[in-house]
Amino acid sequence: MKYSISLLMVFLLMSCQGNAQKEKKEIKTYPVTKTEAEWKASLSPLAYYVLREAGTERAFSSALNKNEQAGNYHCAGCGQLLYRSENKYDSKSGWPSFDQGVDAHLEYDVDYKLGYPRTELRCNNCGGHLGHMFEDGPRDTTGKRHCINAAALNFIPSDGKE
């Protein structure tokens, strides 16, 4: 009898499925789509790592971090306008930081890669990973800090040629 109950318990435990196993993450499609080979051919290795693999560049490694020129920051993957220079500030974090972006061109998601929730920022035109948003930005504006990998951006100075 004891053996039958143990066998029954093992069978029941093996047949249980949690909700996490049943849920399938929906694959989002974007207006700009390319194969992985096409992305690799069109991006630098660092831009590919950041935009397509959600990587992070080394802090203080980009000239865009200290860029103070007037202009606009576009997605390095698809060219979509993402940020304006008037919203850039020096957060001293080592990455270009903005208190806001062109909201209609950004996608906000949650990632748990570090074991806690963070707001991930993506280009909503190609799905490229840009960085993360934090609530420690300038209090006199939005209070937000969009901490963006410079490898995900192309800067176009304001000179009337945009």
N, C-alpha and C positions, 0 to 999 in steps of 0.2 A: 504494500500500500504506500509506504514511504517513497519507494522508488517511482511509483506511478505519479505521485504528486510532484516530485522533483522533475520528472520528465515533462509533465504538463506545464510546469512553470518555465522551463527552458523553451518549450515550444511557444508559449505565449510571449515571452520576452523577444524571441527571434522574429515573431511576426508583427511586432509593434513598429509603427512608423510615426515619427514625430512630424509636426507641421513643417519644420524646416526642410525635411526631406521631400515633402510634397510641393513646396513652393519652388517655382522656377523663375529665376530672374529674367524679366523681359528684356530683350535686346532692343535697344533704341536705335532707330535709323536717323540719319542726319541728311540735310540737303546735299552736302559735299561728302561723298564717299569714295574711298580708294581701297585697293587691295593693300595688304601689308607691304608687298614689294613696291607698289607705287608710292606709298608713304616714305619708305626707306630711300627711294630714289630722289624724292623731292625735298627731303629734309636733311639737315646736318645730323650726325649721330647724336649730338646732345639734344637737339630739338625733337628728334624722334623719341628719345628716351623720356623726355618730359611730356610731350604732347600725346604720344601714343601708348606709353607704358606707365604714365602717371608718376614719373620720376621727379626728383628734386635736384636742381643744380646746387653746386657749392655756394654758400653764402659769400657775399662780397666778391664774387668772381666776374660780374658783368659791369660793363661801362654804363649800361642803362640804369643801374642802381643810383648813380650820382648825376644822371642826365637832368639838366634843368632847362633845356631848350623847349620852346613852345612847339606844340605839334600833337600828333595823335599816335596811339599805340594800337597796332592791328595784330590779328592772329597770324602767327608765322606759318600756320598750316593752310589757311584758306584766304587770308587777307581781310577778314571782316573787322570793322572798327570795334574796339573793345574798351579803350580808356582814352581819356583826354589829359593833356599835361596839366591843366588847371586843377585836376583832382589828385595829382601826384604829390607826395610829401616824403620826407626822410624819416622813416620809422626807426632807423638805426638797427633794423633786423638783418640787413645784408641782402635784401631782395627789393626790387621796385615795389613800392606800396602806394595804394590809391585809397581815398576814402569812399569812392564809389566808381562804378563803371557805367557803360552804356547798358543799362539793365535789360533792355529788349534783346540784347545780343549775348547775354550771359545765361548759363544754366547753373542752378544751385542744386547740389546733391549732398548726401551725407556719406562720409567714408569712416570706417572703423579700423583702418590699417594699423593704427598705433594702439588699438585696444579701447579707444574712447571716441565718441562722435566728434567729427570736425566737418565744417561746411566746405565742401569741395567746389571749386569754380571751374566751369568748362565753357568753351565756345559752343554756342547753340547751333552753329552752322556746320561745324565739322566734328564736334564732340571732343576736341583736343583739351587735355588737362592743362589748366593754367596755373593753379595754386590753390590757396585756401583763404577763407574769410574768417576774421576774428573780430571780437567785440572790444578791442583795445585801441581803436583808432582815435583821431582827434575829436574831443568832446564838443568843440565849437562848430563842427560840421555834422557828420553822420554818426560818429562814434565807431565806425567800421574801419577795418584794415583789410584791404584786398592785398594779400601777400602773393605776388606773382613772379613766377620764374621768367627771367628775361629771355631765356631761350624760346619761350612760347610767344614772344612778341617781336614785331618789326616796328621800329619807330619811323614815322614820316614827319619831318619838320614842317611847320607851317610856313610855306613860302608861296602859296597860291597855286601850287602844282598838284594838289590832291584831288 
